[in-house]
Amino acid sequence: MKDERFIVTYRIEADTYEDAKSIAWAVQVEQTIEFPYEFVTDPYIKNTITGRLESLESMAPDSAYATVGVMPNAVIDASRYYLARISYHVDTTALEATQFLNVVFGNSSLQPHIWVVDIELCPTLFDVFKGPRFGLHGIRRLVETPTRPMIQAVIKPMGTPNEELARMCAAYTRGGVDVIKDDHGITNQSFSQFKDRVRRCAAAVREMNEAHGKHALYAANVSGDGTDVLERAYFAKEAGATGLMVGAGGCLIATGLVGSGWLHKLATDEKLRLPIIHHPAYSGGFVSPGVSGIADYLQLGFLPRLFGADMMVFVSYGGRFTFSQEQCKRIAAYIKHPVGVVKAGCPAPGGGVTDARLTELVELYGNDTMFLVGGDMFRRGPDLESNMAYFVNRLEELSQLKQ
């Protein structure tokens, strides 16, 4: 057994320092032994397994953690917030993604006024959770787009016949798209059965890549119930899909503990070896303003990347979602910035990515970004090939200005 501990920082709201210390103690116990501490007689359980408070400090008024879980532009009383750094022995995680998250914020997620704002890993966890197989630079090599911002397209809307979805894939590929993904809401419905859709779309992308010298990836949505996730992933690869997406349904890291395990399983499966898109659907209750939760940059950026996602979709500011510019910039940074041996991931902001705002968005996020263009791709008219070519050219021009 290695004597290593990892640290989770919790932002606690309390009236006094002593109240905050009591809450931190409750977290230490709840996240590990979940047992009346006064009845514990085994020194190993008391001194090693039980969480350990490393530090408890008042939060500085200008702390970056002050904005976590509050409405944009909200004013908070920093004197009521405390940062508790609690360490846990690495063996409490069982070296599994599901149990790791259970230790980080299991039962305590059901208590008010507690937010997870930082996670510091130990070497053994980096040995287990190696992060993306491809990452940002690996994706660039796969799609042969070395410098400009990349672009991701979605086949939608729900209810569209599979034949038409495949035609969309072909048009996007001819137009120069980097990555195409199934819409997260299209899984295995009667009107879009999974196997038929994946066969058609994978074939369309492969044919257009070969005919026009393109390098587009097609990511099939393999979300499903239980072992359906793995079965669909294997089928997708056999059918010619060159990427996978996990999202709404049964395989989303943000839906709970088990989804994180499936993401880690897909990322480390040596028979698959495909790039993975992580979709944020169903994450709102964890990261949106409220009384408790997990910081958005951890839940949407760091954790899916740690468990093996290569491309992380998150909602951009200025569109129909309420994320602020500051939030989005920080999420993108957590997807890319160095963390141990974990490769940089590829940020994929979507929602509100329009032609009119593209200059602004490239300026904020930079060239090492994959922009997810949805509705605005269709607003330009029915010729998706020309529409895609237009956006690719725009991104090429903007990348020259950014360099």
N, C-alpha and C positions, 0 to 999 in steps of 0.2 A: 504494500500500500504506500503510495506516495504521499508525503506530508505537504500537500499543496492546497491553497485556498484561493478562491476567486471572490471578487468583491462586487456587490450590487449597491448602488447609491439610490436611496429613496428620498424623495422630497416629502416631508411630513408637515401638515398644517396643524398647529397646536397653539393653545393660549400661552403656555410657558415652556421653558426649557425642560422642566421636570415632566410636564405632560408629554412632550416630544420624546423624552427618554423612555417613558412608560410605553408609548406606542412602538418605539423601536424595539424594546424588549419583547413585546408581543409578537412583532414580526420575526425576530430571531427564533423564537420558539415555534411559532405557527408554521414557518417555512421549512422547518426541519423535523423536530420530534413530535409536534402537535400532541403534547402530553404535559400534564402538570409537572412543571420543573421540580417542584419541591418533593415529588415522589421519586425522582430519579436518584438512584444510588450508584450506578455504574459510572466511574470517573471518565471512561472513554466517551460515553454518551454526553455527559455533562460538559466536558472540556474540549471535545473534538467535533462531535456530530452537531451539537447545538450551534446555531448561528452565533457569531461573535461581533459585537459592536466595536468597530475599529476607530470611529470618530463620530462625533455629533456636534455640528456647528450651526450657528445662525446663518441664514442665507443672506449674502450680500445683496443690497438693493438692485445693483446692476448685473446680477448673475444671469447667465444665459438660461438657467433653469427656471427663471421667474416667469417666462412666457409659456412654459409647458402646460398644456391642458386648460388654458384660459382663452377667452375670445380675443381675436386680434384687437389691438389698441386698448385692451382692458387695463385698468390700473389696479394693482394688487398691493397689499400691505406686506412688504417683505419681512417685517418684524415677526410675522406669524408663521414664517416658514423656516424649516430646519432641514439640513442635509445629513442623513444618517448613512454612513458607509458600513455595511454589514458584510462580513466575510463568511463563506461557507466552504466546508471541506469538499474537495473535488469528488470524493467517493460518494457524496450524497446524490450526485447526478446520475449514478450508474453508467456514466459516459454515454447517455442516450439523450437525444434532442428533447424528447417529451419530458423526461424527468428533470433535465436541466431547466426547462421553462417552469416546471412545477416548483422547483426550489426558488427560482427567481421571483415568481409572483403567483403562486398557486392560490391557497386560501386567502392570503392577504389582499388579493385583487377584489375580494368581496367586502373589504372594509373601506370606509370612507376616508378621504383626505390623505391618501397615500399614492404617490406617483413614482414609477421607476424612471430614473433620469440618466443613469449611466451603468455600464457593466464593464468590469475589468477582468479579463480572462487570465488563467494561469497556463503554463506551457502544456500540460496534459490535454487541456480542452482544445488548444490549437492543433494538437496531434490528431484529435478525433474529428473536430469540425474544421475541415480544411478550406471551406469556402468554395467559390466558384471553380468549376473545372476549366472553364474558358476565360471568364471575366471580360472586362472591357476590351483589352487588347487582343484576346483570343477571338472575340466576336468580330472585331475589325478585320482580322486576318481571314476569317471564314467568309465574310461578305466582300472582301477585297475593297474596303473603303478605308484607306489609311489615315485620312486627316479630317475630312469634312464631318459635320454632325450627321449622324445616321437618321434614317426614317423608318418607322414601323407603321404598317397598315393593318386594318382590321376588316375581316369579312363579316358583314352584318347587313340588315337587321335580322333578328330572330324571326323565323318563319319563311325565310328565303329558301327556295329549293336548292338542294346540293349542287345541281348542275350550274345554277347561277353563281353560287359561291365559288365554284371552281373557275368559272369564267372571270370572276373578279380577281382571283389569284393570278391567272394568266395575264390579265391586263396590268396589274400592279407590277408583275415581274418584268414585262416588256418596258414599263415606264421607269424601271431602275430602282425599285424599292429594295431595301436591305433585308427587312424581316416582315413576314406576314403572319398574323396569328388569328386563330378562331376568336370570335367574340366570346367573352367569358360566360355569357349566358347561353351559348349554344353548346350543348353537351351530347346527349343521346336521345333527343326527343323524336317522336314519331315522324315529324316533318323534316328532321335532319339527323338521321341515324349515324352514329359515330363512325362505324367501319366504312360505310358508303361515302360519307363526306371526306374522311381522311384519304381514302384511296383516290378519289377524284381530285382533291386539292393538291395532294403530293405529286400526282402525275402531271397536273397542269403546270406546277412550278418547275418540276424537273424538265419537262418538254421545252418550256420557254427559256430556261437557263441554257439548255444545250443549243437551242436554235438561235439565240440572240447573244450568247456570250455573257450572260448575267450570272449572279452568284447569290440570288435571294434564298433566304431560309424560310421554310414553312413550319410553324410551331402549332402542333395540334393540342387542343385543350383536352387533357387527360383526366380532369377532375371527375371523381365518381365516389361511390360508396365502397369503403373497405378495400379489399384486394382488387376491385375493379380498376383502381388507379394504376397498379403495376401491370395488369393485363392490358389495359389500353395503351400504356406506354410502350410495351413490347410490340403490340400490334402496329402502333403508329410508326415505329422504326422499321418494321418489316414492310410496311406499305410505302415507305419512302419519305416520311416526314423527317425533317432535318433539325427539328427542335421540339420542345415540349412546353406546354403552359399549364401551371397549376393555378386554379382560381376558385371561383364560387362553386359550391357543390359539396364535395366531401374531402377535398385535399387542399385546403387553404391554411397556411401557417397561422393566419390571424383568427381562424375560427375556433381555435382551442389548442390543446396539447397534441393530439394525434396527427393533425395536419403537418406540424413541423417535422414529425418523424417521417412522414411520407416524402416530404421535400428532401430531407437528408438521404433517404433511401434512394430516390431517383438520381440524385446528384452523384452518389458514390457507387452506383451499380455499374460494374465494368462491362456488362453486356449492352448497356444503353449508350453511355458516353455521348449524350446529346446536350446541347445548351438548353437552359431552362429559363422561362419567363415566370416571374412571380406577379400575380395580380392582386390588388389590394381589396377586392370586394369583401364585404362583411367586416372590415377592419374599423369602421367608424366608431363603434362603441368602445373600442380600446383607446383610440387616440384623440377623439374629439373632446372639446371642452366639457368638463364634468368634475365630479368629486374624487375620482380615482382613475388610474389607467397606466398605460406605458407611453413614454414619449414617442411621438410620431417618427422621429429620426431613428429610433431603435426598432420600432415595430415594422416600419415600412422600408427601412434602409439597412441597418446593421444586422438584424436577426435573419431575415431571408438570405442575405448575402453570406452570413456565417454558415447557414445550413445548406448552402450550395447553389442558390439562384445566381444566374449570370446577368440577367436583365430584370430590374425592379421597376414595375409600373407604379407610378403614384400620381395623384391628382395635382395638376398645376394650378397656380393662382390665377385670378382674373377671369375664370370661366364660370361654369355653373356650380362649382364647389367653393367652399368658404376658406380654403387654406390661404394663408398669407404668403407674400413674397419671401419673408424671412423664413417661414416654415419650410417652404419648398427648397430654398437655397441650402438649408441645413440638411434636409433629407438627402439631397443630391450629394452633398459633401460626405455624409456618412456612408453612402454607397461607394464612393471612390477613394476616400482617404486611407492611408496605410494603417493596417491593423495587424500586427504580428506578421505571419507568413501568408495571410489571406489576400488573394488577388483583389485588385480594384474591380468593382462591379460596374455595370452599365446603367446609368439612370435613364428611365424612360418616362418622362412627364407626359401626361395626357389630360384631356379635358380643357378646352379653351386654347388649344394650339391651333391658331388660325394664320392664314397668310398675312393678315393685317398686323399680327402681333409677333411674327416670326423674328424680326430684327431685334426686338426687345428681349425675346426669350433666349436667343442665341447669345446675346450680350450677357445675360444673367447666368445661364447654365454653362456656356462655353461649348467648344467643339466636341468635347468628349461626352456627348449626350446622344440618345436616340429618341427623337421626337415622335410621339404617337399621335398621328393625325387621323381623326375620325370623321366627324360630321362635315368639316370644312373641305374634305376631299370630294364630297358629293355636291357641295354647294356650287362648285365650279362648272357643273354640268355632268352629263352621263358618260363622257369619254374618260374613263378612269386611267387609261394609259397616258393620255396627254396631261391629265391632272397630276398624276404622279411625277411625270417628267418635269412638270413645272416646279413642283416642290423640291425635287432633287436639284434642279438648277439654282433655285433660290438658296438652298442650303450651301451649295458649292460657292456661290457668290459671297454669301455671308461669312463662310469660313475663311475666305481670302482676306476679308476685312478684319477678322478676329486675330489672324496670325501676326 
